[in-house]
């Protein structure tokens, strides 16, 4: 595999939202958008790239299941960065409702539901800029 494609699609450390104060800032000051499976909290970060944090509560299921859903989300973000609005901090929370459907859901369905929210965020932000 080419190293240039790995770098282009990589999920760098600076793209991760890790500090508690940064996560609390998004939680307190951010806007939210939700679907039946996800809640995404987001706010502007003043950078030319976005940062991401993923949260799956223990009620979702055992660690294996929680880790799998986080891996899926990271993979979708990593490979679809160009479709996600830049300059935001995102806190992505998985709802318990997904836990019931998670064993039957395919990655492609999961990806479609996940990216639909980012598309809605992009549409909202474009509408705000147009006003």
VMD Tcl script that builds the backbone (N, CA, C; Angstrom):
set m [mol new atoms 393]
animate dup $m
set s [atomselect $m all]
$s set {name element resname resid chain x y z} {
  {N N UNK 1 A 0.847 -1.185 0.000}
  {CA C UNK 1 A 0.000 0.000 0.000}
  {C C UNK 1 A 0.883 1.236 0.000}
  {N N UNK 2 A 0.448 2.247 -0.717}
  {CA C UNK 2 A 1.198 3.491 -0.807}
  {C C UNK 2 A 1.148 4.267 0.494}
  {N N UNK 3 A 2.267 4.843 0.879}
  {CA C UNK 3 A 2.276 5.634 2.113}
  {C C UNK 3 A 1.523 6.941 1.956}
  {N N UNK 4 A 1.457 7.485 0.741}
  {CA C UNK 4 A 0.728 8.745 0.558}
  {C C UNK 4 A -0.763 8.568 0.822}
  {N N UNK 5 A -1.327 7.424 0.410}
  {CA C UNK 5 A -2.749 7.191 0.677}
  {C C UNK 5 A -2.980 6.920 2.157}
  {N N UNK 6 A -2.022 6.319 2.817}
  {CA C UNK 6 A -2.149 6.093 4.258}
  {C C UNK 6 A -2.162 7.434 4.981}
  {N N UNK 7 A -1.267 8.339 4.598}
  {CA C UNK 7 A -1.225 9.650 5.238}
  {C C UNK 7 A -2.489 10.448 4.947}
  {N N UNK 8 A -2.978 10.362 3.725}
  {CA C UNK 8 A -4.158 11.127 3.346}
  {C C UNK 8 A -5.379 10.658 4.132}
  {N N UNK 9 A -5.497 9.350 4.328}
  {CA C UNK 9 A -6.653 8.806 5.028}
  {C C UNK 9 A -6.378 8.507 6.495}
  {N N UNK 10 A -5.225 8.884 7.001}
  {CA C UNK 10 A -4.897 8.601 8.395}
  {C C UNK 10 A -5.791 9.357 9.361}
  {N N UNK 11 A -5.817 8.885 10.585}
  {CA C UNK 11 A -6.562 9.557 11.652}
  {C C UNK 11 A -5.521 10.017 12.663}
  {N N UNK 12 A -5.025 11.241 12.455}
  {CA C UNK 12 A -3.891 11.749 13.220}
  {C C UNK 12 A -4.268 12.065 14.658}
  {N N UNK 13 A -3.260 12.103 15.518}
  {CA C UNK 13 A -3.499 12.408 16.932}
  {C C UNK 13 A -4.094 13.792 17.122}
  {N N UNK 14 A -3.662 14.753 16.305}
  {CA C UNK 14 A -4.205 16.102 16.468}
  {C C UNK 14 A -5.666 16.199 16.024}
  {N N UNK 15 A -6.174 15.169 15.358}
  {CA C UNK 15 A -7.583 15.140 14.955}
  {C C UNK 15 A -8.467 14.484 16.012}
  {N N UNK 16 A -7.871 14.093 17.108}
  {CA C UNK 16 A -8.636 13.472 18.193}
  {C C UNK 16 A -8.908 14.504 19.272}
  {N N UNK 17 A -10.110 14.515 19.754}
  {CA C UNK 17 A -10.520 15.413 20.825}
  {C C UNK 17 A -10.326 14.630 22.120}
  {N N UNK 18 A -9.267 14.953 22.873}
  {CA C UNK 18 A -8.908 14.121 24.016}
  {C C UNK 18 A -9.049 14.811 25.365}
  {N N UNK 19 A -8.771 16.097 25.413}
  {CA C UNK 19 A -8.758 16.783 26.700}
  {C C UNK 19 A -10.166 16.973 27.249}
  {N N UNK 20 A -10.302 16.739 28.536}
  {CA C UNK 20 A -11.598 16.865 29.199}
  {C C UNK 20 A -12.201 18.254 29.009}
  {N N UNK 21 A -11.364 19.285 29.120}
  {CA C UNK 21 A -11.868 20.661 28.987}
  {C C UNK 21 A -12.406 20.915 27.581}
  {N N UNK 22 A -11.775 20.335 26.564}
  {CA C UNK 22 A -12.253 20.500 25.191}
  {C C UNK 22 A -13.579 19.775 24.974}
  {N N UNK 23 A -13.687 18.589 25.538}
  {CA C UNK 23 A -14.930 17.819 25.419}
  {C C UNK 23 A -16.058 18.527 26.157}
  {N N UNK 24 A -15.764 19.063 27.348}
  {CA C UNK 24 A -16.788 19.800 28.103}
  {C C UNK 24 A -17.222 21.063 27.364}
  {N N UNK 25 A -16.286 21.715 26.688}
  {CA C UNK 25 A -16.616 22.912 25.907}
  {C C UNK 25 A -17.623 22.570 24.803}
  {N N UNK 26 A -17.392 21.461 24.116}
  {CA C UNK 26 A -18.324 21.026 23.072}
  {C C UNK 26 A -19.665 20.657 23.697}
  {N N UNK 27 A -19.611 19.975 24.829}
  {CA C UNK 27 A -20.833 19.526 25.498}
  {C C UNK 27 A -21.681 20.709 25.958}
  {N N UNK 28 A -21.025 21.738 26.499}
  {CA C UNK 28 A -21.760 22.881 27.048}
  {C C UNK 28 A -22.145 23.908 25.989}
  {N N UNK 29 A -21.255 24.190 25.052}
  {CA C UNK 29 A -21.463 25.289 24.106}
  {C C UNK 29 A -21.869 24.849 22.705}
  {N N UNK 30 A -21.809 23.551 22.451}
  {CA C UNK 30 A -22.035 23.087 21.089}
  {C C UNK 30 A -23.490 22.961 20.702}
  {N N UNK 31 A -23.702 22.914 19.400}
  {CA C UNK 31 A -25.020 22.611 18.849}
  {C C UNK 31 A -25.131 21.095 18.771}
  {N N UNK 32 A -26.369 20.601 18.658}
  {CA C UNK 32 A -26.520 19.155 18.546}
  {C C UNK 32 A -27.420 18.807 17.378}
  {N N UNK 33 A -27.170 17.635 16.857}
  {CA C UNK 33 A -28.001 17.070 15.802}
  {C C UNK 33 A -28.110 15.589 16.128}
  {N N UNK 34 A -29.290 15.015 15.909}
  {CA C UNK 34 A -29.469 13.636 16.351}
  {C C UNK 34 A -30.295 12.818 15.381}
  {N N UNK 35 A -30.097 11.519 15.494}
  {CA C UNK 35 A -30.908 10.548 14.772}
  {C C UNK 35 A -31.296 9.484 15.787}
  {N N UNK 36 A -31.904 8.429 15.321}
  {CA C UNK 36 A -32.309 7.386 16.262}
  {C C UNK 36 A -31.100 6.644 16.844}
  {N N UNK 37 A -29.960 6.665 16.150}
  {CA C UNK 37 A -28.782 5.928 16.614}
  {C C UNK 37 A -27.673 6.801 17.198}
  {N N UNK 38 A -27.594 8.071 16.792}
  {CA C UNK 38 A -26.471 8.920 17.185}
  {C C UNK 38 A -26.924 10.298 17.642}
  {N N UNK 39 A -26.081 10.915 18.465}
  {CA C UNK 39 A -26.184 12.337 18.776}
  {C C UNK 39 A -24.801 12.910 18.480}
  {N N UNK 40 A -24.760 13.968 17.704}
  {CA C UNK 40 A -23.487 14.632 17.429}
  {C C UNK 40 A -23.564 16.042 17.985}
  {N N UNK 41 A -22.649 16.346 18.903}
  {CA C UNK 41 A -22.493 17.698 19.434}
  {C C UNK 41 A -21.296 18.301 18.709}
  {N N UNK 42 A -21.421 19.547 18.295}
  {CA C UNK 42 A -20.327 20.157 17.544}
  {C C UNK 42 A -20.256 21.651 17.800}
  {N N UNK 43 A -19.045 22.179 17.741}
  {CA C UNK 43 A -18.841 23.624 17.827}
  {C C UNK 43 A -17.566 23.980 17.069}
  {N N UNK 44 A -17.484 25.221 16.636}
  {CA C UNK 44 A -16.319 25.685 15.871}
  {C C UNK 44 A -15.065 25.623 16.743}
  {N N UNK 45 A -13.939 25.255 16.114}
  {CA C UNK 45 A -12.692 25.172 16.870}
  {C C UNK 45 A -11.634 26.169 16.397}
  {N N UNK 46 A -11.911 26.926 15.340}
  {CA C UNK 46 A -10.963 27.929 14.863}
  {C C UNK 46 A -9.768 27.359 14.123}
  {N N UNK 47 A -9.786 26.081 13.816}
  {CA C UNK 47 A -8.699 25.429 13.088}
  {C C UNK 47 A -9.166 25.120 11.667}
  {N N UNK 48 A -8.230 24.730 10.813}
  {CA C UNK 48 A -8.622 24.367 9.454}
  {C C UNK 48 A -8.880 22.868 9.308}
  {N N UNK 49 A -8.941 22.165 10.420}
  {CA C UNK 49 A -9.296 20.746 10.429}
  {C C UNK 49 A -10.220 20.498 11.613}
  {N N UNK 50 A -10.856 19.346 11.614}
  {CA C UNK 50 A -11.794 19.006 12.682}
  {C C UNK 50 A -11.175 18.024 13.656}
  {N N UNK 51 A -11.738 17.993 14.871}
  {CA C UNK 51 A -11.325 17.041 15.895}
  {C C UNK 51 A -12.548 16.217 16.283}
  {N N UNK 52 A -12.305 14.962 16.663}
  {CA C UNK 52 A -13.393 14.036 16.940}
  {C C UNK 52 A -13.187 13.310 18.261}
  {N N UNK 53 A -14.289 13.089 18.966}
  {CA C UNK 53 A -14.309 12.225 20.150}
  {C C UNK 53 A -15.522 11.321 20.001}
  {N N UNK 54 A -15.380 10.084 20.439}
  {CA C UNK 54 A -16.449 9.098 20.317}
  {C C UNK 54 A -16.815 8.591 21.698}
  {N N UNK 55 A -18.111 8.455 21.945}
  {CA C UNK 55 A -18.571 8.006 23.252}
  {C C UNK 55 A -19.628 6.918 23.091}
  {N N UNK 56 A -19.395 5.803 23.779}
  {CA C UNK 56 A -20.362 4.711 23.807}
  {C C UNK 56 A -20.531 4.320 25.268}
  {N N UNK 57 A -21.738 4.455 25.780}
  {CA C UNK 57 A -21.983 4.172 27.195}
  {C C UNK 57 A -21.926 2.679 27.484}
  {N N UNK 58 A -21.662 2.346 28.732}
  {CA C UNK 58 A -21.576 0.944 29.132}
  {C C UNK 58 A -22.890 0.201 28.946}
  {N N UNK 59 A -23.998 0.930 28.989}
  {CA C UNK 59 A -25.305 0.308 28.787}
  {C C UNK 59 A -25.459 -0.243 27.370}
  {N N UNK 60 A -24.596 0.181 26.471}
  {CA C UNK 60 A -24.651 -0.284 25.084}
  {C C UNK 60 A -24.386 -1.780 24.988}
  {N N UNK 61 A -23.507 -2.272 25.840}
  {CA C UNK 61 A -23.176 -3.694 25.803}
  {C C UNK 61 A -21.772 -3.929 26.324}
  {N N UNK 62 A -21.313 -5.132 26.127}
  {CA C UNK 62 A -19.976 -5.498 26.595}
  {C C UNK 62 A -18.905 -4.732 25.812}
  {N N UNK 63 A -17.695 -4.732 26.365}
  {CA C UNK 63 A -16.588 -3.952 25.800}
  {C C UNK 63 A -16.315 -4.306 24.336}
  {N N UNK 64 A -16.449 -5.569 23.984}
  {CA C UNK 64 A -16.194 -5.991 22.605}
  {C C UNK 64 A -17.129 -5.252 21.647}
  {N N UNK 65 A -18.383 -5.173 22.017}
  {CA C UNK 65 A -19.398 -4.503 21.196}
  {C C UNK 65 A -19.161 -2.987 21.158}
  {N N UNK 66 A -18.845 -2.401 22.312}
  {CA C UNK 66 A -18.576 -0.960 22.375}
  {C C UNK 66 A -17.352 -0.601 21.538}
  {N N UNK 67 A -16.309 -1.405 21.638}
  {CA C UNK 67 A -15.088 -1.138 20.876}
  {C C UNK 67 A -15.320 -1.278 19.371}
  {N N UNK 68 A -16.149 -2.241 18.992}
  {CA C UNK 68 A -16.431 -2.441 17.566}
  {C C UNK 68 A -17.134 -1.223 16.982}
  {N N UNK 69 A -18.114 -0.698 17.694}
  {CA C UNK 69 A -18.835 0.467 17.175}
  {C C UNK 69 A -17.904 1.684 17.111}
  {N N UNK 70 A -16.993 1.826 18.058}
  {CA C UNK 70 A -16.027 2.932 18.009}
  {C C UNK 70 A -15.057 2.756 16.836}
  {N N UNK 71 A -14.632 1.524 16.571}
  {CA C UNK 71 A -13.754 1.261 15.421}
  {C C UNK 71 A -14.463 1.620 14.116}
  {N N UNK 72 A -15.733 1.245 14.026}
  {CA C UNK 72 A -16.507 1.559 12.823}
  {C C UNK 72 A -16.598 3.071 12.632}
  {N N UNK 73 A -16.888 3.803 13.699}
  {CA C UNK 73 A -17.014 5.261 13.592}
  {C C UNK 73 A -15.686 5.900 13.191}
  {N N UNK 74 A -14.585 5.456 13.813}
  {CA C UNK 74 A -13.269 6.007 13.459}
  {C C UNK 74 A -12.941 5.735 11.993}
  {N N UNK 75 A -13.273 4.544 11.524}
  {CA C UNK 75 A -13.001 4.183 10.136}
  {C C UNK 75 A -13.807 5.058 9.173}
  {N N UNK 76 A -15.057 5.297 9.497}
  {CA C UNK 76 A -15.893 6.146 8.642}
  {C C UNK 76 A -15.339 7.566 8.611}
  {N N UNK 77 A -14.970 8.099 9.753}
  {CA C UNK 77 A -14.403 9.454 9.811}
  {C C UNK 77 A -13.089 9.496 9.043}
  {N N UNK 78 A -12.254 8.496 9.234}
  {CA C UNK 78 A -10.943 8.456 8.596}
  {C C UNK 78 A -11.057 8.456 7.069}
  {N N UNK 79 A -11.986 7.687 6.541}
  {CA C UNK 79 A -12.089 7.553 5.086}
  {C C UNK 79 A -13.015 8.584 4.439}
  {N N UNK 80 A -13.737 9.360 5.239}
  {CA C UNK 80 A -14.685 10.334 4.682}
  {C C UNK 80 A -14.429 11.751 5.174}
  {N N UNK 81 A -13.204 12.049 5.560}
  {CA C UNK 81 A -12.875 13.388 6.078}
  {C C UNK 81 A -13.269 14.493 5.112}
  {N N UNK 82 A -13.115 14.231 3.812}
  {CA C UNK 82 A -13.406 15.265 2.820}
  {C C UNK 82 A -14.893 15.594 2.737}
  {N N UNK 83 A -15.761 14.720 3.260}
  {CA C UNK 83 A -17.211 14.949 3.238}
  {C C UNK 83 A -17.732 15.528 4.550}
  {N N UNK 84 A -16.864 15.680 5.530}
  {CA C UNK 84 A -17.261 16.170 6.851}
  {C C UNK 84 A -16.838 17.633 6.963}
  {N N UNK 85 A -17.766 18.514 7.369}
  {CA C UNK 85 A -17.409 19.936 7.499}
  {C C UNK 85 A -16.175 20.141 8.385}
  {N N UNK 86 A -15.240 20.957 7.905}
  {CA C UNK 86 A -13.978 21.199 8.616}
  {C C UNK 86 A -14.111 22.375 9.578}
  {N N UNK 87 A -13.202 22.410 10.562}
  {CA C UNK 87 A -13.159 23.530 11.497}
  {C C UNK 87 A -14.064 23.374 12.701}
  {N N UNK 88 A -14.420 22.134 13.023}
  {CA C UNK 88 A -15.313 21.877 14.153}
  {C C UNK 88 A -14.714 20.829 15.082}
  {N N UNK 89 A -15.133 20.894 16.345}
  {CA C UNK 89 A -14.898 19.807 17.290}
  {C C UNK 89 A -16.193 19.013 17.344}
  {N N UNK 90 A -16.095 17.702 17.181}
  {CA C UNK 90 A -17.273 16.838 17.181}
  {C C UNK 90 A -17.207 15.858 18.344}
  {N N UNK 91 A -18.297 15.742 19.068}
  {CA C UNK 91 A -18.459 14.710 20.088}
  {C C UNK 91 A -19.597 13.828 19.605}
  {N N UNK 92 A -19.285 12.590 19.259}
  {CA C UNK 92 A -20.265 11.675 18.696}
  {C C UNK 92 A -20.649 10.660 19.763}
  {N N UNK 93 A -21.923 10.646 20.106}
  {CA C UNK 93 A -22.438 9.776 21.161}
  {C C UNK 93 A -23.367 8.754 20.517}
  {N N UNK 94 A -23.135 7.496 20.836}
  {CA C UNK 94 A -23.979 6.424 20.314}
  {C C UNK 94 A -25.132 6.200 21.278}
  {N N UNK 95 A -26.325 6.135 20.741}
  {CA C UNK 95 A -27.508 5.901 21.569}
  {C C UNK 95 A -27.693 4.410 21.824}
  {N N UNK 96 A -28.337 4.120 22.932}
  {CA C UNK 96 A -28.565 2.736 23.329}
  {C C UNK 96 A -29.437 1.993 22.316}
  {N N UNK 97 A -30.296 2.718 21.622}
  {CA C UNK 97 A -31.194 2.094 20.649}
  {C C UNK 97 A -30.423 1.314 19.579}
  {N N UNK 98 A -29.228 1.784 19.223}
  {CA C UNK 98 A -28.412 1.084 18.233}
  {C C UNK 98 A -28.002 -0.289 18.741}
  {N N UNK 99 A -27.876 -0.437 20.043}
  {CA C UNK 99 A -27.453 -1.699 20.641}
  {C C UNK 99 A -28.373 -2.849 20.238}
  {N N UNK 100 A -29.670 -2.574 20.178}
  {CA C UNK 100 A -30.642 -3.612 19.819}
  {C C UNK 100 A -30.465 -4.054 18.372}
  {N N UNK 101 A -30.156 -3.108 17.495}
  {CA C UNK 101 A -30.054 -3.396 16.065}
  {C C UNK 101 A -28.633 -3.704 15.611}
  {N N UNK 102 A -27.656 -3.535 16.484}
  {CA C UNK 102 A -26.257 -3.579 16.068}
  {C C UNK 102 A -25.835 -4.935 15.511}
  {N N UNK 103 A -26.360 -6.017 16.042}
  {CA C UNK 103 A -25.971 -7.348 15.558}
  {C C UNK 103 A -26.476 -7.593 14.133}
  {N N UNK 104 A -27.608 -6.977 13.773}
  {CA C UNK 104 A -28.186 -7.192 12.447}
  {C C UNK 104 A -27.737 -6.150 11.421}
  {N N UNK 105 A -27.279 -5.004 11.897}
  {CA C UNK 105 A -26.953 -3.908 10.980}
  {C C UNK 105 A -25.641 -4.197 10.250}
  {N N UNK 106 A -25.607 -3.834 8.978}
  {CA C UNK 106 A -24.404 -4.006 8.178}
  {C C UNK 106 A -23.594 -2.715 8.236}
  {N N UNK 107 A -22.308 -2.822 7.974}
  {CA C UNK 107 A -21.435 -1.652 8.023}
  {C C UNK 107 A -21.923 -0.562 7.071}
  {N N UNK 108 A -22.391 -0.956 5.896}
  {CA C UNK 108 A -22.849 0.036 4.912}
  {C C UNK 108 A -24.063 0.814 5.419}
  {N N UNK 109 A -24.979 0.142 6.113}
  {CA C UNK 109 A -26.143 0.822 6.688}
  {C C UNK 109 A -25.707 1.762 7.808}
  {N N UNK 110 A -24.790 1.287 8.634}
  {CA C UNK 110 A -24.245 2.079 9.735}
  {C C UNK 110 A -23.583 3.340 9.180}
  {N N UNK 111 A -22.774 3.158 8.150}
  {CA C UNK 111 A -22.050 4.270 7.528}
  {C C UNK 111 A -23.022 5.298 6.953}
  {N N UNK 112 A -24.052 4.826 6.277}
  {CA C UNK 112 A -25.041 5.725 5.674}
  {C C UNK 112 A -25.742 6.568 6.741}
  {N N UNK 113 A -26.165 5.925 7.837}
  {CA C UNK 113 A -26.841 6.643 8.925}
  {C C UNK 113 A -25.893 7.649 9.580}
  {N N UNK 114 A -24.639 7.261 9.730}
  {CA C UNK 114 A -23.631 8.103 10.367}
  {C C UNK 114 A -23.328 9.336 9.512}
  {N N UNK 115 A -23.068 9.124 8.227}
  {CA C UNK 115 A -22.706 10.234 7.340}
  {C C UNK 115 A -23.882 11.164 7.056}
  {N N UNK 116 A -25.095 10.647 7.164}
  {CA C UNK 116 A -26.284 11.483 6.961}
  {C C UNK 116 A -26.309 12.650 7.952}
  {N N UNK 117 A -25.878 12.390 9.176}
  {CA C UNK 117 A -25.845 13.455 10.185}
  {C C UNK 117 A -24.832 14.540 9.819}
  {N N UNK 118 A -23.676 14.139 9.326}
  {CA C UNK 118 A -22.673 15.134 8.924}
  {C C UNK 118 A -23.159 15.934 7.718}
  {N N UNK 119 A -23.912 15.288 6.843}
  {CA C UNK 119 A -24.499 15.993 5.711}
  {C C UNK 119 A -25.491 17.047 6.203}
  {N N UNK 120 A -26.289 16.692 7.191}
  {CA C UNK 120 A -27.240 17.644 7.771}
  {C C UNK 120 A -26.515 18.812 8.436}
  {N N UNK 121 A -25.397 18.522 9.113}
  {CA C UNK 121 A -24.603 19.594 9.736}
  {C C UNK 121 A -24.088 20.538 8.653}
  {N N UNK 122 A -23.559 19.977 7.573}
  {CA C UNK 122 A -23.067 20.797 6.467}
  {C C UNK 122 A -24.165 21.657 5.869}
  {N N UNK 123 A -25.356 21.092 5.707}
  {CA C UNK 123 A -26.488 21.851 5.164}
  {C C UNK 123 A -26.899 22.973 6.103}
  {N N UNK 124 A -26.941 22.694 7.406}
  {CA C UNK 124 A -27.292 23.725 8.392}
  {C C UNK 124 A -26.288 24.872 8.359}
  {N N UNK 125 A -25.006 24.529 8.326}
  {CA C UNK 125 A -23.967 25.556 8.336}
  {C C UNK 125 A -23.992 26.371 7.045}
  {N N UNK 126 A -24.284 25.728 5.912}
  {CA C UNK 126 A -24.387 26.462 4.649}
  {C C UNK 126 A -25.581 27.408 4.665}
  {N N UNK 127 A -26.679 26.987 5.296}
  {CA C UNK 127 A -27.852 27.859 5.411}
  {C C UNK 127 A -27.555 29.064 6.289}
  {N N UNK 128 A -26.792 28.860 7.355}
  {CA C UNK 128 A -26.430 29.966 8.248}
  {C C UNK 128 A -25.543 30.966 7.507}
  {N N UNK 129 A -24.581 30.471 6.730}
  {CA C UNK 129 A -23.683 31.353 5.972}
  {C C UNK 129 A -24.450 32.135 4.905}
  {N N UNK 130 A -25.487 31.515 4.329}
  {CA C UNK 130 A -26.264 32.164 3.270}
  {C C UNK 130 A -27.118 33.307 3.815}
  {N N UNK 131 A -27.496 33.238 5.087}
  {CA C UNK 131 A -28.360 34.277 5.680}
  {C C UNK 131 A -27.649 35.545 5.955}
}
mol reanalyze $m
mol bondsrecalc $m
mol representation Tube
mol addrep $m
